[in-house]
Amino acid sequence: MPLQQVVAAVEARLADGWTHCPVRGFDDNNGDTPDDGSAFLVVQYPVSMSDQITIGAPGSNVFREEGAFRLVLAMPRTVDGRLLALIWTDELARLFRGKQFGASDTFMGVTTYAPTSPAIEDDTDNGNYLLLSIAVPYQADLLG
């Protein structure tokens, strides 16, 4: 499970920089697909590990979380959906490629690295949707 600050920073960045379709983040309880079959984006946090980086400065020690979050883009299985699918995943990758964001008093922010190329799940088990996903590796430092 990622730090709360990581989730807040990632989802704030999406809220500020992503306008193509609705985002379903950590706090979204809606598990239904849109009634109109339109695109949507799901944010997942499958892996995170924490470690203490500095020792001996109570209250000012640095703790580091490293992990990856996954962005799953569900595109309508239409000609237009296929045309936009890779364009949109490229835009998502650009939004997070080599960025730093979300810093506060005791949180040094999230540093993201090179996102993966999109994995495409093009099977018929997903009904009306073509699923594309990218993973974004990150690091986040916290004072404590």
C-alpha positions as CSV (number, residue, x, y, z in Angstrom):
1,M,0.0,0.0,0.0
2,P,1.5,3.4,-0.9
3,L,1.8,6.4,1.3
4,Q,-1.3,8.5,1.5
5,Q,0.8,11.4,0.3
6,V,1.8,9.5,-2.8
7,V,-1.8,8.7,-3.7
8,A,-2.8,12.3,-3.1
9,A,0.0,13.7,-5.2
10,V,-0.5,11.3,-8.1
11,E,-4.3,11.8,-8.2
12,A,-3.9,15.6,-7.9
13,R,-1.5,15.6,-10.9
14,L,-4.1,13.7,-12.9
15,A,-6.8,16.0,-11.8
16,D,-4.7,19.0,-13.0
17,G,-3.3,17.5,-16.2
18,W,-5.7,14.9,-17.6
19,T,-8.9,16.0,-19.2
20,H,-9.7,13.3,-21.8
21,C,-11.8,11.0,-19.7
22,P,-12.9,10.5,-16.1
23,V,-10.3,9.1,-13.6
24,R,-11.2,6.4,-11.1
25,G,-8.7,6.8,-8.3
26,F,-8.2,5.2,-4.9
27,D,-11.3,6.8,-3.3
28,D,-13.6,6.1,-6.2
29,N,-16.1,3.4,-5.3
30,N,-17.7,3.3,-8.7
31,G,-17.0,-0.1,-10.2
32,D,-19.4,0.2,-13.1
33,T,-18.4,1.0,-16.6
34,P,-20.0,4.2,-18.0
35,D,-23.5,3.7,-19.4
36,D,-22.5,5.4,-22.6
37,G,-19.5,3.1,-23.2
38,S,-17.1,6.0,-23.1
39,A,-13.4,5.9,-22.1
40,F,-12.2,6.0,-18.5
41,L,-8.9,5.8,-16.6
42,V,-8.2,3.6,-13.5
43,V,-5.3,4.3,-11.2
44,Q,-3.8,1.3,-9.3
45,Y,-1.0,1.0,-6.7
46,P,0.2,-2.6,-7.0
47,V,3.6,-2.3,-5.4
48,S,5.4,-0.1,-2.9
49,M,8.3,-0.7,-0.5
50,S,9.6,1.6,2.3
51,D,13.1,1.9,3.8
52,Q,14.8,4.2,6.3
53,I,17.4,6.2,4.5
54,T,19.0,8.2,7.4
55,I,19.4,7.3,11.1
56,G,20.1,9.4,14.2
57,A,18.0,12.5,13.7
58,P,14.6,11.8,15.4
59,G,11.9,13.7,13.6
60,S,14.2,14.5,10.7
61,N,15.1,11.0,9.5
62,V,14.4,10.3,5.8
63,F,12.1,7.4,4.9
64,R,11.9,6.4,1.3
65,E,9.1,4.6,-0.5
66,E,9.8,3.1,-3.9
67,G,7.2,1.5,-6.1
68,A,5.1,1.9,-9.2
69,F,1.6,3.0,-9.9
70,R,-0.4,1.6,-12.9
71,L,-2.6,3.6,-15.2
72,V,-5.2,1.5,-17.0
73,L,-6.9,3.2,-19.9
74,A,-10.2,1.7,-20.9
75,M,-11.0,2.8,-24.5
76,P,-14.1,2.0,-26.5
77,R,-13.6,-0.9,-28.9
78,T,-14.3,1.4,-31.9
79,V,-12.2,2.8,-34.7
80,D,-11.9,6.1,-32.9
81,G,-11.1,4.4,-29.7
82,R,-8.2,2.5,-31.3
83,L,-7.0,5.7,-33.0
84,L,-6.8,7.6,-29.8
85,A,-5.6,4.8,-27.5
86,L,-1.9,5.1,-28.1
87,I,-2.0,8.9,-28.4
88,W,-3.7,9.0,-25.0
89,T,-1.2,6.6,-23.3
90,D,1.6,8.7,-24.8
91,E,0.1,11.7,-23.2
92,L,-0.2,9.9,-19.8
93,A,3.4,8.9,-20.0
94,R,4.5,12.4,-20.8
95,L,2.5,13.7,-17.8
96,F,4.6,11.6,-15.4
97,R,7.9,11.0,-17.2
98,G,10.8,12.4,-15.1
99,K,8.7,14.6,-12.9
100,Q,8.7,15.9,-9.3
101,F,5.5,17.0,-7.7
102,G,3.4,17.0,-4.5
103,A,6.0,18.3,-1.9
104,S,4.8,19.6,1.5
105,D,6.4,20.4,4.9
106,T,7.4,16.8,5.8
107,F,6.9,15.2,2.4
108,M,9.6,15.7,-0.2
109,G,7.2,14.9,-3.0
110,V,7.0,12.2,-5.6
111,T,9.8,11.7,-8.2
112,T,8.7,9.6,-11.2
113,Y,10.9,8.0,-13.8
114,A,10.4,6.5,-17.2
115,P,6.9,4.9,-17.6
116,T,6.7,1.6,-19.4
117,S,5.4,1.4,-22.9
118,P,1.7,0.4,-23.0
119,A,0.7,-3.2,-22.5
120,I,-2.4,-3.8,-24.7
121,E,-5.0,-6.3,-23.6
122,D,-6.9,-6.8,-26.8
123,D,-9.0,-9.8,-26.0
124,T,-12.7,-10.3,-26.1
125,D,-13.1,-10.9,-22.4
126,N,-13.1,-7.2,-21.8
127,G,-16.4,-6.6,-23.7
128,N,-16.7,-3.2,-25.2
129,Y,-13.3,-2.0,-24.0
130,L,-9.7,-2.1,-25.3
131,L,-7.4,-1.9,-22.2
132,L,-4.0,-0.3,-22.3
133,S,-1.8,0.1,-19.2
134,I,1.4,1.8,-18.3
135,A,3.4,1.5,-15.1
136,V,5.1,4.5,-13.6
137,P,8.0,3.8,-11.3
138,Y,8.4,6.4,-8.5
139,Q,10.2,7.3,-5.3
140,A,8.9,9.4,-2.5
141,D,10.8,10.7,0.6
142,L,9.1,11.4,3.9
143,L,10.6,13.1,7.0
144,G,9.9,11.4,10.4
